[in-house]
Amino acid sequence: MDVVIKVDPVHMNIAPIGFHLWATHYLKCRKDFKPPSPDSFSPVPYFLLCRAIELEIKARLLKKITQKDAKYIYGHNLAKAYDALESSEKILNQDEEDTLRMASPIYDKKDKGFEYIHINDALTAYRRFPNLGLLDSIASKLIDNK
């Protein structure tokens, strides 16, 4: 006797898992990063942390929207994406949230201040850059509290 079992197509949304995994990779790269000398400045840790933060926030958003929508709606705007989280997922304190809002326009696609040299930043000793320790804390807090 032949038995035929029909299985409907299965839909698995693995994007949140993948984005979270990659966020942890960027955070690990930041923790492993050592500047050439203790006194030298590098934008690399800022970029790595912002990318980790972006991916972690989007991992949460991708539970309800598609990657395409996330890209279109939020782009690389960390503040806008954070604001879209469920209230229970908004775990940053005021100092951390202010730091995220400070980093967001610098990291955003329009500025790319953590990726390219901007002479005004160099001339002002990177004064507009957020506190790196707080940015580190934000990334760890978000990723560790998935």
C-alpha angles and dihedrals in degrees: 000000000000119000120200119195116191116206120196116227112279120228116203121179102209095161095094091052093046094047091050091049092051091046088058090050093053090047090051090050089053092050090049094047115108119182116231091256134005091250099047121102122225131178090205097093090050092053094046092050094046091049090050090049092047093050093046093050091046091049086064095044092049090067086076107022137039125259089247091054092046091052093047097043101039108016105177094325103130095185095050092048092047090050089055094058120107110267090248089059095051095095102153120113120229096268091050093047091049089050091050090051090049092051096043101077092042092051094041120110092252095059107022087187093161092053105041134041113257110193092212090058092050092047092051095045090249091292094160092057115104125243106285094211092055091046088052090050092051093052093047093045094050095044096044092050099052 
